[in-house]
Amino acid sequence: MTNPLLDTLALPHFDAIRPDQIGPALDTVIAEHQAAVRSVIAAESRSFEDVWLPLERAETAIDALWSSVSHLHGVADTPELRAAHAAGQARLVEYQMQVLQDEALYAALVALTETQAFAARPQADRVAVEHMIRDFRLSGVALDAEARARFAAVSVELSNLSTAFGSAVLDATDAWFEHVEDVALLAGISAADLAIFAEAAKARGLSGWVVTLQAPSVNAVLTFAENRDLRARVYRAYGTRASDQGPNAGQFDNSARITALLDLRREAARLLGFSDPVAWSLSTKMATDSGQVLAFLRDLARRAKPAAARDFAELSAFAAEKLGIDTLQPWDVPFASDRLRSARYAVDEKEVRAHFPVERVVAGWQALLDRLFGIRLVARDDVAVYHPDARYYDVVGADGATFAGVYLDLHARAGKRSGAWMAQARPRLNDGNVHRVPVAYLVCNFAPKTEGTPSLLSHDEVVTLLHETGHCLHHLFTRVDRPNIAGTSGFEWDAVELPSQLMEDFAWDRVVLQGMSGHHETGAPLPDALFDKLLAARRFLSGMALVRQIEFALFDLLLHLGTLGSDPIEVIEAVRDEVAVVRPPAWHRFPHAFSHIFAGGYASGYYSYLWAEVLAADGFQRFAEAGLIDRATADRFRDEVLARGASRPAAESFRAFRGRDADPQAMLVRHGLVADAE
């Protein structure tokens, strides 16, 4: 085998993959899939072994190949890789449409479900087939020939536009920087962050310091920089990325892509018989319709906005009295928030960060996983990685057997998209003589360490690591042998944040957090007094944070519903009229870099974070009631939720874990909107 991408049962050969291998590899796996389709259609048998398994094997090979390519595109992008990825993505979507619109193949799957033997199959087998049949229907298999062809063409174009949207955001992020030669301009910023700025300058052949639009750099400036003009410049550059405004106005503009994406999503929904993209999206989610979701969001807004308004009034008064800022602007909010938090709770963010060097956090994180689930992460040096930042670990159970694997990639760098995420590297497979453990990617964008300066995490970043851990565990702990419904695959999207948001709450336990800490100079764990301050400040400005999430969710929903028109700026402004307390300037272009809904999986579904938080907050109470670090409760969560994947509805899995439906009270308490006793 000369093409490393074709070794789809092994871990990715990241040390050997080249962009020019992507096209030929796709030729091979698509041809193999086509052969599998032909064999299924031609077969007289309508058994599970003759209809489903050949398709699953061929589909798994394509997914494994493309997982490696798309991961590289996200974490180690180059112009050559980007071009090959874009071409391959378009080709795959086009081919997927051909498959999902194949009436003969669809008929074979339906015939399988009508056999007596199928009714006796394990539940996971039956659900896997039923999910695929649903996918056929949602891909237009039942449409007439003309509509079917149009739906396929629209799907390819939507994929192309989403890829281009994400690339524009990445390019805009990498394009802007500010060269600083007078360190006085950076007053207030920590030595660790200054070292990162100095490394960024060195990488560009410059002296002094360079401020970039990478998340650690933006956060450092907006939170700590005393120079208000610098904060304003960074805020403007970041808030106008990939748009018609700002320092790179028009250069990477996503305006036309947003319009085209919305138009095509509406057309696709109508072709399938849905009233709008939201109805299309909700057809596979827990929520029943847009009215239910809007009512949920607006009820939250009704509860949260008064608290947010109080937060903003207090912050504005503090900024005027103590910081000399008469009119609090959005680029002042993180800075003023940090100062008020410090004044009110004596929380010094730099002191907090000093206790969370990344190596200590990772060690404590591993210890938590051992205590909760009885698993160990064993580093492997014989697995190829794509960058020195990345590490591979075997995930070993209490019995000493390796049952999963994970790639850990924690630091921001050029060519890596922003944010934090989990993605599937390899699914669990038990197929004849083939036995393969599930493997995940866990990716963050923490500040990198520099020469003589460690990588120090904020408490929020510790929370982020635990959040992505929840997604990872969902994939790694699966006991479902059908990849299309294992782990997060096929799981209702508005419940998929249940494991991730539940794991976040462990970052607010004293023992857990101290176990993940160790001062970078002395090694001392987080002091009790500092933890107490963090805990006291947990709901600091939580009203403002919550209405911001509601703003994003309402914007996504209303934009796709079209009830407020199609202009994203008009829609976001209307939503802000309804819920916001912090109002960005008219030139701000939040939609143009909102990759979650325009280049990710959250279109008409960003509300999922808040919807799933109801499940997560109540689910965490089960741990709290059992003493928190309780192996029996963790095992129950593992068995009833994480291991089950989409083999049964998420609501059933939650009930099996919690013993009842979710109580929304816990979420309201989590945000301080009601007291614990209410």
TAHU-V173690 format. One record per backbone hydrogen bond with DSSP energy under -0.5 kcal/mol. NH is the residue of the N-H (numbers start at 1). CO is the residue of the C=O. If there is no record, write none. Layout:
((NH/CO) (NH/CO))
This chain:
((4/2) (6/3) (7/4) (8/6) (10/7) (14/12) (16/13) (17/13) (21/18) (22/19) (23/19) (24/20) (25/21) (26/22) (27/23) (28/24) (29/25) (30/26) (31/27) (32/28) (33/29) (34/30) (35/31) (36/32) (37/33) (38/34) (39/35) (40/36) (41/37) (42/38) (43/39) (51/47) (52/48) (53/48) (55/51) (56/52) (57/53) (58/54) (59/55) (60/56) (61/57) (62/58) (63/59) (64/60) (65/61) (66/62) (67/63) (68/64) (69/65) (70/66) (71/67) (72/68) (73/69) (74/70) (75/71) (76/72) (77/415) (82/78) (83/79) (84/80) (85/81) (86/82) (87/83) (88/84) (89/85) (90/86) (91/87) (92/88) (93/89) (94/90) (95/91) (96/92) (97/93) (98/94) (99/95) (100/96) (101/97) (102/99) (103/101) (106/102) (107/103) (108/104) (109/105) (110/106) (111/107) (112/108) (113/109) (114/110) (114/111) (115/112) (119/115) (120/116) (120/117) (121/118) (126/122) (127/123) (128/124) (129/125) (130/126) (131/127) (132/128) (133/129) (134/130) (135/131) (136/132) (137/133) (138/134) (139/136) (140/137) (141/136) (143/140) (148/144) (149/145) (150/146) (151/147) (152/148) (153/149) (154/150) (155/151) (156/152) (157/153) (158/154) (159/155) (160/156) (161/157) (162/158) (163/159) (164/160) (165/161) (166/162) (167/163) (168/164) (169/165) (170/166) (171/167) (172/168) (173/169) (174/170) (175/171) (176/172) (178/211) (180/209) (183/181) (185/182) (186/183) (187/184) (189/186) (194/190) (195/191) (196/192) (197/193) (198/194) (199/195) (200/196) (201/197) (202/198) (203/199) (204/200) (204/201) (205/202) (206/201) (209/180) (210/197) (211/178) (213/173) (213/176) (217/214) (218/214) (219/215) (220/216) (221/217) (222/218) (223/219) (224/220) (225/220) (225/221) (226/187) (228/226) (231/227) (232/228) (233/229) (234/230) (235/231) (236/232) (237/233) (238/234) (239/235) (240/236) (241/238) (243/240) (249/246) (250/243) (251/248) (252/248) (254/242) (258/254) (259/255) (260/256) (261/257) (262/258) (263/259) (264/260) (265/261) (266/262) (267/263) (268/264) (269/265) (270/266) (271/267) (272/268) (273/270) (274/269) (277/560) (280/276) (281/277) (282/278) (283/279) (283/280) (284/281) (285/282) (293/289) (294/290) (295/291) (296/292) (297/293) (298/294) (299/295) (300/296) (301/297) (302/298) (303/299) (304/300) (305/301) (306/302) (307/303) (308/304) (309/305) (310/306) (311/307) (312/308) (313/309) (314/310) (315/311) (316/312) (317/313) (318/314) (319/315) (320/316) (321/317) (322/318) (323/318) (323/319) (325/319) (326/324) (328/326) (332/329) (333/329) (333/330) (334/330) (335/222) (336/332) (337/333) (338/334) (339/335) (340/336) (341/337) (342/338) (343/339) (344/340) (345/341) (346/342) (347/341) (348/346) (349/347) (352/348) (353/349) (354/350) (355/351) (355/352) (356/353) (357/518) (358/455) (360/357) (361/357) (362/358) (363/359) (364/360) (365/361) (366/362) (367/363) (368/364) (369/365) (370/366) (371/367) (372/368) (373/369) (374/370) (375/369) (376/396) (378/376) (378/394) (379/377) (380/392) (390/387) (391/408) (392/380) (393/406) (394/378) (395/404) (396/376) (396/394) (397/401) (400/397) (403/395) (403/401) (404/395) (405/438) (406/393) (407/440) (408/391) (409/407) (409/442) (412/446) (416/413) (417/74) (421/443) (423/441) (425/439) (426/439) (429/436) (431/434) (434/431) (435/433) (436/429) (438/403) (439/426) (440/405) (441/423) (442/407) (443/421) (443/441) (444/409) (446/410) (450/453) (453/450) (456/454) (457/356) (462/458) (463/459) (464/460) (465/461) (466/462) (467/463) (468/464) (469/465) (470/466) (471/467) (472/468) (473/469) (474/470) (475/471) (476/472) (477/473) (478/475) (479/643) (483/481) (485/482) (486/483) (489/486) (491/488) (495/492) (496/492) (498/495) (501/497) (502/498) (503/499) (504/500) (505/501) (505/502) (506/503) (507/504) (508/505) (509/506) (513/509) (514/510) (515/511) (516/512) (516/513) (517/514) (518/355) (519/524) (520/354) (523/519) (531/527) (532/528) (533/529) (534/530) (535/531) (536/532) (537/533) (538/535) (540/537) (542/539) (545/541) (546/542) (547/543) (548/544) (549/545) (550/546) (551/547) (552/548) (553/549) (554/550) (555/551) (556/552) (557/553) (558/554) (559/555) (560/556) (561/557) (562/558) (563/558) (564/558) (565/562) (568/566) (571/567) (572/568) (573/569) (574/570) (575/571) (576/572) (577/573) (578/574) (579/575) (580/576) (583/581) (584/582) (588/585) (589/239) (592/589) (593/590) (594/591) (595/593) (597/594) (598/594) (599/595) (600/595) (602/596) (605/602) (606/602) (608/605) (609/606) (610/607) (611/607) (612/608) (613/609) (614/610) (614/611) (615/611) (616/612) (617/613) (618/614) (619/615) (620/616) (621/617) (622/618) (622/619) (623/619) (623/620) (624/620) (625/621) (626/622) (626/623) (627/624) (628/623) (629/627) (630/628) (631/629) (634/630) (635/631) (636/632) (637/633) (638/634) (639/635) (640/636) (641/637) (642/637) (643/638) (645/641) (646/485) (647/644) (652/649) (653/649) (654/650) (655/651) (656/652) (657/653) (658/654) (659/655) (664/662) (666/663) (667/664) (668/664) (669/665) (670/666) (671/667) (672/669) (673/668) (674/668) (678/675))
